[in-house]
Amino acid sequence: MGSIWKVVLSFAVIIMITAVGITVTAANVDVAAAGTYLEELSALIREGNYNDGMIRQCKKEAEENGYVLDVEVYRRQSYDRCSYARVRLQYPYRLPVFGIQVYKVKERIL
């Protein structure tokens, strides 16, 4: 009778460890997806020559995908055409098994 409880408890532990592993893997997939999305947006903004219309469109698209995009464009005084930008992408980091949802930020300078 005691060995039956050991087997049941072993299965319960295995199921819990599997659930935690799947949750952590899913959270890491979200982080990788946010990084890839930031790269795509950065390329669009850079290729659009830091155009305000392009930045607004990227912000709208990011919001539709569940992200918050913040872009600060800096224009150099001496070179009117040359500029750079700081791009921040805020994304959700979720671990539902533990009831955790925090927002993390990825940042790039273009």
BELZI-V385646 format. One line per field, one symbol per residue. phi: phi as a letter, one per 30 degrees, with the letter a starting at -180 (. if undefined). A space follows every 50 residues. Layout:
phi=???
//
This chain:
phi=.dddddddddddddddddddddddddddddddddddddddddddddddhh ddddddddddddddcjcbcbbccccdddcdddbbbccbccbdccbddcic bbccbcbbcc
//
